[in-house]
Amino acid sequence: MASNNPFHYVGLINRSGHGISPRMIPDVGAIPSQDPVLLPNGAFEIPIIQPRGEERHAILGIFLDEWSKLEMQVARLLALSLGSDPMEMPVLMNGLGSRGQRDALTSLLLPRLKDGAASKLQKIMEKIKAHTTRRNHIIHGYWYLEVVITDRNGVPWPNYRQYRRYDPSDIAARRQLDSGNETQARKNYMFSLSRIQALSAEMQGLWHEFSSITERDTKPAPQRSVRKITAVGG
């Protein structure tokens, strides 16, 4: 019986110079020896053992939590720009979407901020835009296990790399993802566990920058002139 923890896709890259015969090991049950076995035909049978730990799921969960905290800061600043109750913001946030939220803050709050806070918010919004693209690729992607076979003391040996991968519509970019080489496509669409952790840390830093912008950073509201209208006749 299979578990609910296998990788969606396993890619194999042989850089050992040896002939290999991979053998997928079920993701439940006893874990066999990882030693390759020399076959009569000269190739090596290599057991491919999927990592069974929950580390990748925990790392993804932390990433999602950090993103949620950023969205809460966006909601708070939108409420500040509109003079509204932050608890009423979910309706507006859902209707605007990520791009609309950024545009609203840029149009409504940025002009009301003092110079230092305005400059800070502008830089934050640029970073948020880049993070939004990465967030979409991570959320809408899948867990991909890349197994790179290298030579170790004369025998091929598997090295396991876990990624959150997103497949773009461009077939050429998808081929670059499978190549195992460092390409721009892999940078854009493949996220190692350590990279997801680094992105989470960056978002935590953005949260602190966001939270430092408060009502004290807004300029005094301009006095509105009252125009007296005199009725004519009657």
N, CA, C and O of each residue as an XYZ file, in Angstrom:
936
protein
N       0.850     -1.199      0.000
C       0.000      0.000      0.000
C       0.879      1.240      0.000
O       1.758      1.380      0.850
N       0.646      2.140     -0.947
C       1.449      3.357     -1.062
C       0.990      4.396     -0.039
O      -0.172      4.418      0.366
N       1.913      5.246      0.363
C       1.572      6.330      1.281
C       1.145      7.550      0.486
O       1.086      7.518     -0.743
N       0.847      8.625      1.204
C       0.473      9.874      0.538
C       1.660     10.833      0.519
O       1.482     12.046      0.409
N       2.867     10.289      0.625
C       4.051     11.127      0.763
C       5.057     10.996     -0.378
O       6.163     11.522     -0.252
N       4.738     10.328     -1.476
C       5.748     10.207     -2.531
C       5.890     11.509     -3.319
O       5.049     12.402     -3.215
N       6.943     11.606     -4.094
C       7.144     12.753     -4.964
C       6.280     12.588     -6.211
O       6.046     11.471     -6.674
N       5.816     13.697     -6.739
C       4.957     13.638     -7.926
C       5.747     13.138     -9.136
O       5.213     12.441     -9.999
N       7.018     13.506     -9.180
C       7.825     13.173    -10.355
C       9.267     12.963     -9.904
O       9.779     13.725     -9.083
N       9.916     11.942    -10.432
C      11.314     11.652    -10.123
C      12.114     11.724    -11.418
O      11.815     11.017    -12.380
N      13.134     12.583    -11.438
C      13.995     12.713    -12.603
C      15.351     12.087    -12.334
O      15.881     12.199    -11.228
N      15.911     11.431    -13.331
C      17.179     10.715    -13.178
C      18.204     11.285    -14.145
O      17.950     11.369    -15.347
N      19.376     11.681    -13.619
C      20.465     12.226    -14.429
C      21.719     11.395    -14.135
O      22.197     11.366    -13.001
N      22.244     10.724    -15.155
C      23.407      9.844    -14.965
C      24.678     10.549    -15.414
O      24.886     10.772    -16.606
N      25.522     10.897    -14.456
C      26.811     11.528    -14.753
C      27.971     10.641    -14.300
O      29.090     11.121    -14.117
N      27.707      9.371    -14.123
C      28.715      8.465    -13.568
C      29.640      7.856    -14.618
O      30.754      7.433    -14.309
N      29.165      7.818    -15.863
C      29.941      7.132    -16.895
C      29.702      5.637    -16.926
O      30.294      4.934    -17.746
N      28.845      5.137    -16.048
C      28.519      3.708    -15.992
C      27.102      3.475    -16.531
O      26.254      4.366    -16.499
N      26.876      2.276    -17.018
C      25.515      1.881    -17.340
C      24.749      1.628    -16.051
O      25.282      1.030    -15.117
N      23.516      2.077    -15.998
C      22.750      1.906    -14.765
C      21.379      1.315    -15.066
O      20.841      1.465    -16.163
N      20.835      0.644    -14.069
C      19.481      0.091    -14.132
C      18.766      0.521    -12.847
O      18.868     -0.172    -11.835
N      18.048      1.640    -12.865
C      17.406      2.124    -11.638
C      16.244      1.235    -11.209
O      15.516      0.704    -12.047
N      16.078      1.077     -9.906
C      14.965      0.298     -9.362
C      14.260      1.138     -8.300
O      14.817      1.409     -7.236
N      13.025      1.547     -8.604
C      12.262      2.370     -7.669
C      11.834      1.532     -6.463
O      11.260      0.453     -6.613
N      12.120      2.042     -5.276
C      11.757      1.372     -4.041
C      10.416      1.936     -3.558
O      10.250      3.156     -3.545
N       9.462      1.099     -3.164
C       8.189      1.616     -2.634
C       8.442      2.587     -1.481
O       9.411      2.445     -0.734
N       7.558      3.569     -1.349
C       7.769      4.614     -0.340
C       7.287      4.179      1.042
O       7.244      5.000      1.958
N       6.929      2.928      1.210
C       6.624      2.366      2.526
C       7.354      1.029      2.650
O       7.808      0.454      1.661
N       7.455      0.557      3.877
C       8.116     -0.725      4.091
C       9.590     -0.550      4.413
O      10.077      0.567      4.587
N      10.282     -1.662      4.488
C      11.692     -1.650      4.854
C      12.529     -0.948      3.789
O      12.255     -1.060      2.595
N      13.553     -0.223      4.238
C      14.462      0.457      3.325
C      15.645     -0.480      3.056
O      16.350     -0.859      3.991
N      15.867     -0.851      1.816
C      16.955     -1.790      1.506
C      18.316     -1.093      1.534
O      18.400      0.119      1.729
N      19.353     -1.858      1.341
C      20.695     -1.300      1.224
C      20.753     -0.366      0.017
O      20.157     -0.638     -1.025
N      21.486      0.743      0.176
C      21.608      1.696     -0.918
C      22.748      1.330     -1.867
O      22.944      1.999     -2.882
N      23.493      0.286     -1.553
C      24.644     -0.071     -2.382
C      24.208     -0.538     -3.768
O      23.337     -1.400     -3.885
N      24.810      0.027     -4.823
C      24.531     -0.467     -6.178
C      25.006     -1.911     -6.328
O      25.954     -2.332     -5.665
N      24.343     -2.664     -7.202
C      24.683     -4.072     -7.430
C      25.110     -4.238     -8.882
O      24.386     -3.849     -9.799
N      26.287     -4.816     -9.084
C      26.784     -5.037    -10.442
C      26.026     -6.197    -11.080
O      25.999     -7.299    -10.532
N      25.419     -5.955    -12.225
C      24.636     -6.963    -12.933
C      25.514     -7.716    -13.928
O      26.584     -7.230    -14.292
N      25.076     -8.898    -14.373
C      25.872     -9.682    -15.343
C      26.163     -8.919    -16.637
O      27.186     -9.170    -17.273
N      25.299     -8.005    -17.035
C      25.522     -7.258    -18.278
C      26.481     -6.090    -18.113
O      26.729     -5.358    -19.071
N      27.029     -5.901    -16.899
C      27.998     -4.833    -16.673
C      27.400     -3.544    -16.157
O      28.129     -2.645    -15.737
N      26.078     -3.441    -16.183
C      25.423     -2.256    -15.635
C      25.249     -2.417    -14.129
O      25.396     -3.513    -13.588
N      24.939     -1.322    -13.472
C      24.708     -1.356    -12.032
C      23.229     -1.118    -11.735
O      22.630     -0.159    -12.222
N      22.657     -2.002    -10.933
C      21.295     -1.763    -10.447
C      21.376     -0.816     -9.249
O      22.093     -1.077     -8.283
N      20.636      0.277     -9.331
C      20.688      1.275     -8.277
C      19.301      1.436     -7.673
O      18.359      1.790     -8.382
N      19.158      1.182     -6.371
C      17.853      1.415     -5.734
C      17.607      2.911     -5.577
O      18.449      3.634     -5.044
N      16.459      3.365     -6.040
C      16.083      4.779     -5.907
C      15.120      4.871     -4.727
O      13.985      4.399     -4.797
N      15.589      5.484     -3.644
C      14.836      5.540     -2.394
C      14.356      6.963     -2.152
O      15.162      7.863     -1.917
N      13.044      7.168     -2.210
C      12.493      8.502     -1.998
C      12.622      8.909     -0.529
O      12.302      8.120      0.360
N      13.088     10.136     -0.267
C      13.118     10.613      1.121
C      11.730     10.537      1.743
O      10.750     10.973      1.138
N      11.647      9.989      2.938
C      10.345      9.770      3.573
C      10.021     10.784      4.663
O       8.921     10.763      5.214
N      10.934     11.645      4.974
C      10.695     12.600      6.046
C       9.664     13.651      5.684
O       9.244     13.759      4.532
N       9.264     14.422      6.679
C       8.266     15.474      6.504
C       8.902     16.856      6.376
O       8.201     17.868      6.400
N      10.227     16.902      6.241
C      10.926     18.194      6.248
C      10.410     19.133      5.167
O      10.173     20.312      5.433
N      10.232     18.623      3.946
C       9.815     19.498      2.855
C       8.430     20.087      3.104
O       8.163     21.234      2.746
N       7.551     19.298      3.717
C       6.204     19.796      3.991
C       6.237     20.878      5.078
O       5.502     21.863      5.006
N       7.086     20.686      6.071
C       7.221     21.694      7.134
C       7.794     22.991      6.574
O       7.344     24.078      6.936
N       8.783     22.881      5.694
C       9.394     24.072      5.095
C       8.377     24.823      4.248
O       8.333     26.053      4.281
N       7.560     24.098      3.490
C       6.526     24.740      2.678
C       5.483     25.404      3.576
O       5.006     26.496      3.269
N       5.128     24.748      4.685
C       4.153     25.333      5.607
C       4.646     26.638      6.203
O       3.874     27.588      6.335
N       5.927     26.701      6.567
C       6.498     27.941      7.109
C       6.471     29.036      6.046
O       6.164     30.191      6.342
N       6.794     28.666      4.815
C       6.751     29.635      3.713
C       5.351     30.236      3.570
O       5.199     31.450      3.437
N       4.329     29.374      3.599
C       2.950     29.843      3.468
C       2.567     30.762      4.626
O       1.856     31.748      4.432
N       3.035     30.442      5.815
C       2.719     31.256      6.979
C       3.354     32.645      6.858
O       2.721     33.650      7.181
N       4.597     32.696      6.394
C       5.259     33.994      6.224
C       4.546     34.827      5.162
O       4.440     36.046      5.292
N       4.057     34.167      4.109
C       3.325     34.899      3.071
C       2.009     35.444      3.636
O       1.625     36.574      3.331
N       1.332     34.661      4.441
C       0.080     35.116      5.045
C       0.313     36.344      5.920
O      -0.501     37.268      5.930
N       1.418     36.353      6.650
C       1.735     37.507      7.493
C       1.952     38.760      6.651
O       1.548     39.855      7.042
N       2.591     38.596      5.492
C       2.777     39.741      4.598
C       1.428     40.269      4.115
O       1.209     41.479      4.065
N       0.525     39.351      3.759
C      -0.795     39.775      3.293
C      -1.545     40.534      4.386
O      -2.289     41.471      4.095
N      -1.352     40.133      5.640
C      -1.996     40.841      6.748
C      -1.462     42.267      6.873
O      -2.209     43.185      7.210
N      -0.168     42.450      6.601
C       0.398     43.798      6.632
C      -0.151     44.647      5.487
O      -0.422     45.835      5.661
N      -0.313     44.031      4.319
C      -0.915     44.751      3.194
C      -2.327     45.190      3.560
O      -2.724     46.322      3.282
N      -3.086     44.291      4.186
C      -4.455     44.615      4.596
C      -4.460     45.758      5.604
O      -5.307     46.648      5.538
N      -3.517     45.730      6.530
C      -3.450     46.795      7.547
C      -3.188     48.149      6.909
O      -3.815     49.143      7.275
N      -2.256     48.192      5.947
C      -1.942     49.467      5.309
C      -3.062     49.925      4.381
O      -3.288     51.125      4.226
N      -3.760     48.982      3.768
C      -4.934     49.370      2.969
C      -5.998     49.988      3.867
O      -6.624     50.983      3.500
N      -6.202     49.404      5.035
C      -7.166     49.962      5.984
C      -6.736     51.360      6.417
O      -7.570     52.255      6.554
N      -5.435     51.546      6.632
C      -4.917     52.861      7.006
C      -5.158     53.881      5.897
O      -5.529     55.023      6.170
N      -4.950     53.478      4.671
C      -5.123     54.418      3.554
C      -6.587     54.799      3.354
O      -6.886     55.887      2.863
N      -7.498     53.907      3.732
C      -8.930     54.159      3.535
C      -9.630     54.625      4.803
O     -10.799     55.008      4.767
N      -8.912     54.593      5.932
C      -9.545     54.939      7.196
C     -10.606     53.934      7.589
O     -11.638     54.298      8.153
N     -10.350     52.649      7.287
C     -11.346     51.597      7.525
C     -10.881     50.656      8.634
O      -9.723     50.680      9.053
N     -11.810     49.835      9.093
C     -11.509     48.809     10.083
C     -10.745     47.681      9.388
O     -11.230     47.155      8.386
N      -9.555     47.287      9.890
C      -8.793     46.195      9.261
C      -9.587     44.901      9.124
O      -9.332     44.108      8.218
N     -10.558     44.685     10.027
C     -11.349     43.463      9.960
C     -12.276     43.439      8.746
O     -12.813     42.388      8.394
N     -12.465     44.596      8.105
C     -13.314     44.651      6.921
C     -12.531     44.436      5.628
O     -13.117     44.410      4.546
N     -11.218     44.284      5.735
C     -10.360     44.228      4.559
C     -10.446     42.940      3.734
O     -10.166     42.990      2.536
N     -10.824     41.774      4.317
C     -10.855     40.567      3.475
C     -11.680     40.718      2.205
O     -11.302     40.195      1.156
N     -12.801     41.426      2.286
C     -13.639     41.601      1.090
C     -12.870     42.355      0.017
O     -12.885     41.975     -1.153
N     -12.196     43.429      0.423
C     -11.429     44.223     -0.530
C     -10.218     43.450     -1.047
O      -9.922     43.484     -2.241
N      -9.523     42.756     -0.156
C      -8.335     42.005     -0.551
C      -8.687     40.934     -1.578
O      -7.978     40.762     -2.569
N      -9.780     40.218     -1.341
C     -10.185     39.160     -2.261
C     -10.576     39.726     -3.618
O     -10.292     39.130     -4.656
N     -11.229     40.881     -3.598
C     -11.673     41.479     -4.851
C     -10.534     42.049     -5.677
O     -10.572     41.998     -6.906
N      -9.528     42.590     -5.017
C      -8.431     43.248     -5.729
C      -7.417     42.258     -6.300
O      -6.908     42.464     -7.402
N      -7.121     41.194     -5.567
C      -6.034     40.320     -5.979
C      -4.687     40.967     -5.665
O      -4.632     42.126     -5.253
N      -3.613     40.225     -5.859
C      -2.282     40.710     -5.472
C      -1.895     41.991     -6.198
O      -1.427     42.942     -5.572
N      -2.086     42.023     -7.500
C      -1.699     43.208     -8.267
C      -2.561     44.403     -7.887
O      -2.047     45.510     -7.731
N      -3.858     44.195     -7.735
C      -4.746     45.279     -7.348
C      -4.414     45.841     -5.975
O      -4.522     47.046     -5.747
N      -4.006     44.956     -5.050
C      -3.619     45.411     -3.713
C      -2.408     46.334     -3.791
O      -2.370     47.382     -3.146
N      -1.415     45.932     -4.591
C      -0.220     46.761     -4.732
C      -0.559     48.099     -5.381
O      -0.076     49.146     -4.950
N      -1.392     48.058     -6.416
C      -1.782     49.296     -7.098
C      -2.549     50.226     -6.160
O      -2.361     51.442     -6.193
N      -3.413     49.651     -5.326
C      -4.196     50.472     -4.401
C      -3.296     51.154     -3.383
O      -3.473     52.338     -3.097
N      -2.325     50.417     -2.828
C      -1.407     51.023     -1.867
C      -0.573     52.117     -2.525
O      -0.342     53.171     -1.934
N      -0.124     51.859     -3.751
C       0.682     52.847     -4.459
C      -0.113     54.123     -4.723
O       0.414     55.227     -4.594
N      -1.370     53.967     -5.090
C      -2.189     55.130     -5.444
C      -2.754     55.859     -4.229
O      -2.821     57.088     -4.215
N      -3.166     55.095     -3.202
C      -3.894     55.699     -2.090
C      -3.004     56.073     -0.903
O      -3.199     57.120     -0.286
N      -2.039     55.227     -0.586
C      -1.241     55.480      0.619
C       0.075     56.182      0.336
O       0.498     57.046      1.104
N       0.723     55.818     -0.759
C       2.050     56.370     -1.039
C       2.065     57.899     -1.020
O       2.964     58.474     -0.408
N       1.108     58.589     -1.664
C       1.141     60.055     -1.654
C       0.927     60.656     -0.257
O       1.278     61.814     -0.030
N       0.366     59.899      0.665
C       0.056     60.416      2.002
C       1.187     60.218      2.994
O       1.131     60.727      4.113
N       2.222     59.474      2.586
C       3.313     59.169      3.503
C       4.406     60.237      3.451
O       4.634     60.870      2.421
N       5.062     60.414      4.576
C       6.240     61.279      4.617
C       7.337     60.656      3.755
O       7.309     59.460      3.466
N       8.301     61.480      3.349
C       9.269     61.048      2.334
C       9.974     59.744      2.694
O      10.070     58.847      1.857
N      10.469     59.624      3.926
C      11.191     58.417      4.315
C      10.328     57.182      4.246
O      10.756     56.151      3.727
N       9.115     57.271      4.765
C       8.198     56.128      4.756
C       7.740     55.812      3.340
O       7.559     54.645      2.991
N       7.551     56.848      2.519
C       7.125     56.631      1.135
C       8.190     55.877      0.356
O       7.878     54.969     -0.415
N       9.456     56.255      0.560
C      10.557     55.566     -0.110
C      10.640     54.115      0.344
O      10.876     53.215     -0.463
N      10.443     53.893      1.646
C      10.484     52.531      2.182
C       9.365     51.681      1.593
O       9.599     50.541      1.190
N       8.150     52.227      1.541
C       7.023     51.466      1.014
C       7.225     51.140     -0.458
O       6.885     50.041     -0.898
N       7.772     52.075     -1.225
C       8.009     51.840     -2.647
C       8.954     50.660     -2.848
O       8.717     49.815     -3.711
N      10.026     50.599     -2.054
C      10.979     49.497     -2.165
C      10.350     48.176     -1.737
O      10.591     47.132     -2.344
N       9.532     48.238     -0.671
C       8.859     47.026     -0.212
C       7.940     46.480     -1.290
O       7.905     45.273     -1.527
N       7.193     47.367     -1.946
C       6.239     46.915     -2.961
C       6.949     46.278     -4.151
O       6.428     45.338     -4.750
N       8.124     46.775     -4.495
C       8.893     46.170     -5.588
C       9.330     44.756     -5.211
O       9.296     43.841     -6.034
N       9.743     44.592     -3.952
C      10.144     43.262     -3.485
C       8.939     42.319     -3.420
O       9.040     41.142     -3.766
N       7.810     42.849     -2.977
C       6.597     42.031     -2.895
C       6.193     41.526     -4.278
O       5.766     40.380     -4.421
N       6.326     42.365     -5.284
C       5.975     41.963     -6.647
C       6.805     40.768     -7.089
O       6.271     39.817     -7.659
N       8.121     40.812     -6.826
C       8.995     39.688     -7.190
C       8.632     38.444     -6.394
O       8.617     37.340     -6.938
N       8.340     38.614     -5.116
C       7.988     37.474     -4.272
C       6.649     36.866     -4.692
O       6.443     35.662     -4.543
N       5.745     37.685     -5.212
C       4.444     37.170     -5.633
C       4.599     36.157     -6.762
O       3.940     35.117     -6.769
N       5.479     36.471     -7.721
C       5.718     35.538     -8.828
C       6.291     34.231     -8.305
O       5.848     33.154     -8.704
N       7.270     34.317     -7.417
C       7.872     33.102     -6.854
C       6.840     32.327     -6.039
O       6.769     31.100     -6.106
N       6.052     33.060     -5.279
C       5.024     32.415     -4.452
C       4.061     31.622     -5.324
O       3.701     30.496     -4.981
N       3.638     32.197     -6.453
C       2.708     31.502     -7.345
C       3.326     30.216     -7.893
O       2.658     29.186     -7.978
N       4.604     30.284     -8.265
C       5.268     29.095     -8.801
C       5.403     28.012     -7.729
O       5.234     26.828     -8.019
N       5.704     28.412     -6.498
C       5.853     27.436     -5.420
C       4.510     26.808     -5.058
O       4.408     25.590     -4.913
N       3.489     27.634     -4.913
C       2.171     27.144     -4.499
C       1.558     26.247     -5.571
O       0.969     25.216     -5.245
N       1.687     26.618     -6.829
C       1.044     25.868     -7.907
C       1.963     24.804     -8.507
O       1.640     24.198     -9.529
N       3.105     24.583     -7.866
C       4.026     23.568     -8.343
C       3.800     22.221     -7.664
O       2.722     21.959     -7.131
N       4.811     21.380     -7.687
C       4.719     20.043     -7.097
C       6.107     19.644     -6.582
O       7.112     20.275     -6.910
N       6.139     18.584     -5.771
C       7.410     18.095     -5.251
C       8.085     17.205     -6.286
O       7.515     16.230     -6.775
N       9.321     17.579     -6.598
C      10.100     16.899     -7.629
C      11.395     16.385     -7.004
O      12.101     17.139     -6.335
N      11.707     15.118     -7.218
C      12.939     14.523     -6.717
C      13.891     14.334     -7.893
O      13.590     13.608     -8.840
N      15.032     14.991     -7.820
C      16.050     14.840     -8.856
C      17.155     13.941     -8.310
O      17.748     14.234     -7.272
N      17.424     12.853     -9.015
C      18.450     11.896     -8.598
C      19.613     12.005     -9.579
O      19.493     11.638    -10.747
N      20.739     12.515     -9.087
C      21.926     12.685     -9.921
C      22.907     11.565     -9.578
O      23.364     11.451     -8.441
N      23.223     10.740    -10.578
C      24.127      9.613    -10.378
C      25.553     10.055    -10.710
O      25.829     10.472    -11.836
N      26.444      9.966     -9.746
C      27.850     10.315     -9.951
C      28.728      9.117     -9.603
O      28.265      8.152     -8.995
N      30.005      9.189     -9.996
C      30.934      8.096     -9.712
C      31.492      8.239     -8.298
O      31.968      9.308     -7.914
N      31.431      7.169     -7.540
C      32.014      7.145     -6.199
C      32.871      5.894     -6.086
O      32.365      4.778     -5.966
N      34.176      6.107     -6.126
C      35.125      4.982     -6.014
C      34.857      3.882     -7.032
O      34.932      2.692     -6.726
N      34.541      4.313     -8.252
C      34.378      3.346     -9.330
C      32.994      2.768     -9.496
O      32.782      1.931    -10.374
N      32.032      3.193     -8.670
C      30.654      2.718     -8.820
C      29.707      3.918     -8.871
O      29.989      4.949     -8.259
N      28.605      3.802     -9.579
C      27.646      4.908     -9.628
C      26.901      5.029     -8.301
O      26.551      4.029     -7.673
N      26.667      6.272     -7.890
C      26.017      6.484     -6.591
C      24.967      7.589     -6.720
O      25.235      8.642     -7.299
N      23.757      7.341     -6.169
C      22.688      8.344     -6.305
C      22.817      9.475     -5.272
O      23.089      9.236     -4.095
N      22.613     10.707     -5.744
C      22.540     11.888     -4.882
C      21.151     12.494     -5.049
O      20.712     12.765     -6.167
N      20.471     12.703     -3.936
C      19.074     13.111     -3.979
C      18.918     14.615     -3.738
O      19.499     15.170     -2.805
N      18.130     15.259     -4.589
C      17.865     16.681     -4.454
C      16.355     16.914     -4.534
O      15.705     16.510     -5.498
N      15.814     17.559     -3.524
C      14.367     17.801     -3.462
C      14.058     19.237     -3.913
O      14.697     20.194     -3.476
N      13.075     19.356     -4.787
C      12.686     20.665     -5.298
C      11.163     20.817     -5.268
O      10.416     19.844     -5.366
N      10.740     22.052     -5.130
C       9.369     22.432     -5.472
C       9.466     22.964     -6.894
O      10.155     23.951     -7.149
N       8.780     22.312     -7.813
C       8.948     22.611     -9.239
C       7.629     23.061     -9.864
O       6.557     22.547     -9.545
N       7.744     24.029    -10.756
C       6.593     24.517    -11.518
C       6.917     24.363    -12.998
O       7.973     24.805    -13.451
N       6.023     23.745    -13.750
C       6.258     23.545    -15.178
C       5.585     24.649    -15.989
O       4.357     24.731    -16.009
N       6.371     25.503    -16.663
C       5.775     26.557    -17.489
C       5.219     25.974    -18.780
O       5.467     24.812    -19.104
N       4.472     26.778    -19.508
C       3.884     26.299    -20.765
C       4.927     26.182    -21.872
O       4.721     25.433    -22.827
N       6.036     26.902    -21.766
C       7.089     26.890    -22.778
C       7.838     25.556    -22.737
O       8.487     25.232    -21.742
N       7.745     24.794    -23.817
C       8.360     23.458    -23.835
C       9.875     23.535    -23.739
O      10.498     22.657    -23.142
N      10.486     24.577    -24.321
C      11.940     24.718    -24.250
C      12.383     24.923    -22.806
O      13.403     24.378    -22.381
N      11.618     25.706    -22.054
C      11.947     25.931    -20.638
C      11.794     24.637    -19.849
O      12.596     24.362    -18.956
N      10.774     23.840    -20.164
C      10.581     22.573    -19.456
C      11.747     21.620    -19.713
O      12.148     20.872    -18.821
N      12.282     21.645    -20.911
C      13.435     20.796    -21.215
C      14.652     21.243    -20.414
O      15.459     20.416    -19.988
N      14.783     22.543    -20.212
C      15.890     23.041    -19.400
C      15.764     22.564    -17.955
O      16.769     22.306    -17.293
N      14.541     22.447    -17.475
C      14.337     21.974    -16.105
C      14.828     20.537    -15.940
O      15.330     20.169    -14.878
N      14.685     19.733    -16.982
C      15.078     18.323    -16.911
C      16.560     18.103    -17.177
O      17.065     16.996    -16.986
N      17.268     19.149    -17.619
C      18.659     18.977    -18.037
C      19.607     18.759    -16.877
O      20.655     18.137    -17.050
N      19.267     19.252    -15.705
C      20.170     19.166    -14.563
C      21.225     20.241    -14.553
O      21.994     20.341    -13.597
N      21.283     21.058    -15.606
C      22.253     22.152    -15.681
C      21.668     23.420    -15.076
O      20.451     23.604    -15.038
N      22.550     24.287    -14.606
C      22.084     25.542    -14.023
C      21.660     26.498    -15.141
O      22.504     27.070    -15.830
N      20.374     26.662    -15.311
C      19.825     27.522    -16.350
C      18.899     28.548    -15.707
O      18.525     28.422    -14.541
N      18.539     29.556    -16.480
C      17.611     30.564    -15.967
C      16.257     29.949    -15.667
O      15.576     30.361    -14.728
N      15.867     28.965    -16.463
C      14.580     28.301    -16.241
C      14.560     27.619    -14.878
O      13.563     27.698    -14.160
N      15.656     26.948    -14.515
C      15.700     26.278    -13.208
C      15.676     27.308    -12.080
O      15.097     27.052    -11.024
N      16.290     28.454    -12.291
C      16.249     29.511    -11.285
C      14.837     30.052    -11.114
O      14.413     30.373    -10.004
N      14.116     30.148    -12.223
C      12.761     30.723    -12.181
C      11.717     29.754    -11.661
O      10.752     30.168    -11.018
N      11.901     28.448    -11.934
C      10.813     27.500    -11.716
C      11.122     26.339    -10.775
O      10.242     25.520    -10.509
N      12.351     26.246    -10.264
C      12.702     25.164     -9.354
C      13.268     25.744     -8.064
O      14.154     26.598     -8.088
N      12.741     25.263     -6.933
C      13.084     25.838     -5.640
C      13.510     24.722     -4.691
O      12.697     23.891     -4.286
N      14.794     24.716     -4.343
C      15.299     23.731     -3.395
C      14.770     24.047     -2.003
O      14.239     25.132     -1.766
N      14.915     23.107     -1.092
C      14.450     23.341      0.273
C      15.184     24.516      0.910
O      14.578     25.340      1.595
N      16.489     24.587      0.679
C      17.252     25.689      1.271
C      16.838     27.033      0.679
O      16.852     28.048      1.374
N      16.475     27.042     -0.589
C      16.043     28.298     -1.205
C      14.678     28.728     -0.671
O      14.455     29.916     -0.439
N      13.771     27.785     -0.476
C      12.470     28.128      0.095
C      12.648     28.691      1.500
O      11.965     29.641      1.882
N      13.562     28.108      2.266
C      13.838     28.635      3.606
C      14.392     30.060      3.532
O      14.025     30.917      4.336
N      15.274     30.305      2.568
C      15.838     31.641      2.412
C      14.756     32.657      2.027
O      14.766     33.791      2.508
N      13.835     32.251      1.169
C      12.732     33.133      0.783
C      11.831     33.427      1.981
O      11.352     34.550      2.137
N      11.601     32.428      2.823
C      10.800     32.628      4.036
C      11.464     33.672      4.941
O      10.790     34.532      5.508
N      12.788     33.585      5.069
C      13.515     34.540      5.897
C      13.424     35.952      5.307
O      13.304     36.928      6.047
N      13.481     36.056      3.974
C      13.349     37.360      3.328
C      11.967     37.952      3.586
O      11.839     39.146      3.856
N      10.943     37.122      3.503
C       9.581     37.613      3.735
C       9.384     38.032      5.188
O       8.655     38.982      5.473
N      10.038     37.318      6.104
C       9.963     37.722      7.506
C      10.580     39.106      7.689
O      10.069     39.923      8.455
N      11.682     39.366      6.981
C      12.284     40.692      7.025
C      11.370     41.754      6.446
O      11.280     42.860      6.978
N      10.686     41.419      5.350
C       9.732     42.357      4.749
C       8.583     42.652      5.702
O       8.085     43.777      5.754
N       8.161     41.635      6.459
C       7.093     41.854      7.440
C       7.501     42.918      8.445
O       6.708     43.799      8.776
N       8.725     42.842      8.929
C       9.200     43.830      9.903
C       9.276     45.221      9.274
O       8.969     46.215      9.932
N       9.681     45.297      8.009
C       9.720     46.594      7.330
C       8.304     47.146      7.169
O       8.057     48.328      7.409
N       7.391     46.289      6.766
C       5.989     46.694      6.629
C       5.433     47.208      7.958
O       4.798     48.261      8.020
N       5.684     46.445      9.010
C       5.073     46.767     10.304
C       5.594     48.076     10.880
O       4.968     48.656     11.767
N       6.744     48.550     10.381
C       7.294     49.807     10.898
C       6.597     51.034     10.314
O       6.792     52.147     10.803
N       5.786     50.841      9.274
C       5.027     51.957      8.682
C       3.685     52.056      9.395
O       2.868     51.138      9.328
N       3.464     53.168     10.072
C       2.250     53.349     10.867
C       1.604     54.688     10.544
O       2.063     55.430      9.676
N       0.547     54.970     11.253
C      -0.176     56.235     11.045
C       0.711     57.438     11.328
O       0.480     58.516     10.780
N       1.726     57.271     12.177
C       2.640     58.376     12.480
C       3.431     58.815     11.252
O       3.952     59.930     11.203
N       3.516     57.922     10.253
C       4.285     58.241      9.050
C       3.462     58.972      7.989
O       3.985     59.303      6.925
N       2.198     59.222      8.264
C       1.359     59.914      7.287
C       1.459     61.427      7.470
O       1.679     61.917      8.577
N       1.298     62.144      6.389
C       1.304     63.602      6.425
C      -0.023     64.099      6.995
O      -1.030     63.397      6.903
N      -0.044     65.293      7.579
C      -1.314     65.864      8.042
C      -2.286     65.991      6.873
O      -1.912     66.389      5.770
N      -3.526     65.648      7.139
C      -4.537     65.754      6.081
C      -4.700     67.203      5.669
O      -4.822     68.066      6.538
N      -4.707     67.510      4.362
C      -4.858     68.891      3.911
C      -6.240     69.442      4.255
O      -7.237     68.720      4.246
N      -6.271     70.708      4.553
C      -7.547     71.366      4.842
C      -8.332     71.524      3.551
O      -7.824     72.030      2.551
N      -9.562     71.085      3.595
C     -10.404     71.214      2.405
C     -11.164     72.530      2.453
O     -11.784     72.870      3.460
N     -11.106     73.251      1.369
C     -11.832     74.527      1.319
C     -13.319     74.265      1.136
O     -13.717     73.349      0.415
N     -14.123     75.068      1.789
C     -15.578     74.958      1.699
C     -16.080     76.070      0.785
O     -15.845     77.251      1.042
N     -16.736     75.703     -0.229
C     -17.246     76.670     -1.201
C     -18.703     76.962     -0.888
O     -19.548     76.068     -0.839
N     -18.965     78.241     -0.680
C     -20.329     78.653     -0.354
C     -21.127     78.838     -1.637
O     -20.698     79.550     -2.545
N     -22.276     78.203     -1.706
C     -23.133     78.306     -2.884
C     -24.379     79.109     -2.511
O     -25.121     78.746     -1.598
N     -24.587     80.183     -3.223
C     -25.752     81.034     -2.960
C     -26.836     80.738     -3.976
O     -26.601     80.759     -5.184
N     -28.020     80.465     -3.472
C     -29.143     80.175     -4.385
C     -29.550     81.425     -5.126
O     -29.536     82.520     -4.564
N     -29.906     81.272     -6.368
C     -30.341     82.376     -7.205
C     -31.830     82.257     -7.435
O     -32.324     81.212     -7.858
N     -32.557     83.357     -7.147
C     -33.994     83.336     -7.334
C     -34.680     82.604     -6.195
O     -34.037     82.164     -5.242
N     -35.975     82.481     -6.308
C     -36.759     81.774     -5.289
C     -36.472     82.376     -3.954
O     -37.025     81.935     -2.946
